[in-house]
Amino acid sequence: MATSDVSPNSESNESGKSTSIPKVKLWTMFRLGLFQMALGIMSILTLGVLNRVMIEELRVPALIVAGAIAMHQFVAPIRVWFGQMSDTKPLLGYHRSGYVWVGAALFAIVSFLAVQVVWQLGLSLQSGSWTTQSSGWTLLLALVFALYGIAISASSTPFAALLVDVSDEDNRSKLVGVVWSMLMVGIIIGAIISSGLLRQIALNAPLEVVQTQVNRLFLIVPGMAFGLCLLATIGVEKKYSRYTMRSTAINREDKITLGMAMRVLTASRQTAIFFTFLLLMTLSLFMQDAVLEPYGGEVFKMTIAETTKLNAFFGTGTLIGLSVTGFLIAPRLGKKNTTKLGCIAVAVSLIIILLAGTTANPKFLQWSLTLFGFASGVTTTGALSLMLDLTAAETAGTFIGAWGLAQAMARALATVSGGAVLNLGKSLLTTPLLAYGLVFATQAVVILLAVSLLTRVNVTEFQHNAKQAIASILESELD
């Protein structure tokens, strides 16, 4: 068993450093949450506006839309690289913040480019048939969304690692609850702002009107998101980060390789179990991403502004779920039982969303989405807290990159699967309601499969075994 040579004096010095670094207060937690708020606002643009515009207004097949949008998640393997880079290569003088700022600037710019390509794709389809031009614009749109995903990865993975750096075990659950609550605040705010800016677009409005209003939206919102990212992080790393005293890799940055990082990730079988659970859980939570707004438009006859606002109801429910879970449910039930409870609630709420379609009543859909949001909030808080417990402080960026990889790949698969299942449903079933219902029923089955894996997750085993294995890997690779 490898052990590190640490003298009593060095332990004392480290303890002194620890006490000299202040703990993050509630105000700083909310400030950090502004970054997640920005991501929530941005998510409305791609999965609350563009998906509806392409499927309903431009008549692009749902599977094509889902596949193109999902490209920003399919580039997720780069998250591991960005996480490892933020562990080992400072940018703009910081291990985490520099990556956050550069990535935020890039995703704001690329999002506007994406919507311009969407209009060109729409023009190529005006003849009513798929052309070579349509294929070319689709490929370009997929490429732009891939660039968007790279920019998101460059900022969000180091940010998640920053949360590990600035927190301790005793306040990490609260930090997670606050920060991810702000993600939902962003979704709510983004839905309200987007709905307001798009209110002039009536049902079946001319494409020119749609284009003008959506272009304005994609100029205003990304600029706002970039400002929030800066406000969230400037000065935080310098004041609160414990990275320099925790990481065994800090002064040996140039010798850490990606291959070694992957060895670290496979140091415990618990990481594989939890990785698979995250895949299934995320797949279930997000299969409706590309089809929810079209569901509102086709089954409930709602306008673009109305379907965009559905995200506010989902976000409100999730916000309540995150807040209640972080402060009340998780401390009482424990992280694992909280996650299990949330998964079961998700399955129930998905069936209610399906039943809402039988009424064609928008109010019923809004209520059911609020319930689904609450269940998702409970699940997410429990799972994120478990994720951070299964993150080794020595290589936090690498671990966060791996978890981000699992979630992003699952979201990509979820988006594409949602479009594919919808297309399948429309070809096999007699009504739009049944086709959309097939998507929601599939989600319910997948989340129950995730629960069966969750029972095998053991944080204690990870903490006992992984730390020694990681220390051995770091010593053998870096000495």
C-alpha positions, 0 to 999 in steps of 0.5 A, a space after each residue: 500500500 502506497 503512503 505519502 510522506 507527511 510529517 507532523 509539522 506539514 500536517 499542522 501547516 495544512 491545518 493552519 492553511 485550512 483554517 485560514 481559508 474562509 468557508 463559503 457563506 449562503 450569499 456566496 452560494 447564491 452568487 455561485 448559483 448565478 452561473 447555473 442560472 445562466 446555463 438554465 437561461 441558455 437551455 431555454 433557447 435550444 430546448 425550449 425555442 429552437 426545437 419547437 420552431 424547427 419541428 412545428 414551424 419549419 417542419 423539420 423531422 423530429 429525429 433530425 431536430 433531436 439529432 442536431 441539437 443533441 450534438 452539443 451533448 455528444 461532444 461530452 467526452 471532451 469534458 474529461 479533458 477540460 476537467 483534467 486540464 483545469 486540474 493541471 493547467 491554469 488558464 488566465 492565472 486560475 485553475 477553474 475561473 479562466 476556463 469558465 470565462 472563456 467558455 461562457 464567451 464562446 457559448 454566447 457567440 456560437 448560440 447566435 450562429 446556430 439560429 442563423 443556420 436554422 433559418 437556412 435549413 428552413 429555407 431549404 425545406 420551403 419546397 416541401 421536400 428534402 434536398 441536398 441543400 437541406 442535408 448540408 445545412 443539417 450537417 452544418 447545424 450539427 457542427 455548430 451545436 457541437 461547438 456550442 457543446 464544447 464551449 459549455 463543457 469548457 465552462 461547466 466542468 471546471 465550474 463544478 470542480 470549483 464547487 468541490 474546491 470551495 466546499 467541505 463535506 459538511 456544507 457541500 449538500 447545501 451548496 449543491 441545493 442552492 447552486 442547482 436551485 439557481 439553475 431552475 431559477 434560470 430556466 424559469 427566468 429564461 422561459 418568462 423572458 423568452 415567452 415575453 419576447 416571443 409573444 408577438 408570434 401568433 399560431 401559424 405566424 409568417 416565417 418572417 415574423 418568427 425569424 425577426 423575434 427569435 433573432 432578437 431573443 438570441 441577441 439579448 439572452 446570450 449576452 445576459 448569460 455571459 454577464 451572469 457567468 462573470 458575476 458568479 465567479 470573479 474573485 471566488 476561486 482566489 478567496 475560497 478555493 482549497 485546491 492547492 492544499 488538497 491536490 497531490 497533483 498541484 506542483 507536478 502539473 506537466 507530468 499528468 497525462 490523460 491516460 493517468 486520469 482514466 486510470 484514476 477514474 477506474 480505481 473503484 468499481 463504485 464509479 462504474 456502478 454510479 456512472 451507469 446509474 447516472 446514464 439511466 437516470 439522466 436518460 429518463 429525466 430528459 427524453 422529453 426535452 425535444 418533444 415537450 414543446 411540440 407536444 403542447 403545440 400539437 396535442 394542446 394547440 398552444 402557441 410558441 410563447 405558451 409552449 416556451 412558458 411550459 419550462 417555467 412550470 417545470 422549473 418552478 417545480 424543480 426549484 421547490 424540489 431542489 430547495 426542499 430536498 437540500 435543506 429538509 429531505 436529504 438530511 433526514 432520509 440520506 442521499 441514497 434514499 432521497 435519490 430513490 424516492 425521487 426516481 419513483 416520483 419521476 415515474 409516477 409524474 411521467 404517467 400523469 403527463 401522459 394522462 394530461 394529453 387525454 384532456 387536451 387541457 393546458 392547465 392540467 399539463 402545466 400542473 403535471 409538469 410542475 409535479 414532474 419538476 418537483 420529482 426531478 428536483 428531489 432526484 437531482 439533489 440526491 444524485 448530485 450529492 452522491 456524485 460529489 461524495 464519489 469524487 476524489 479531492 485529489 483529482 476533482 476536475 477529472 472526476 467531475 469531467 467523468 460525471 459530466 460525461 455520463 450526464 451529457 452523453 445520457 442527455 444526448 441519447 435522451 434527446 435523440 431517443 425522444 425524437 426517435 421514439 416520437 417518430 416511431 410512435 407516429 408511424 405505428 400509432 393512430 393519434 399524436 397523443 399515443 405517439 407522445 405517450 410512448 415517449 413518456 411511458 418509455 421514460 418511466 420504465 428507464 427510471 425504474 431500471 435506474 433505481 435497481 442500480 442505485 441499490 448497489 451504490 456504496 459511498 463507504 466502499 468508494 471512500 475506503 478503496 478509491 483513496 488508496 488506489 488513487 494515491 498509489 496511481 499518482 505516486 507511481 505515475 508522478 515519481 
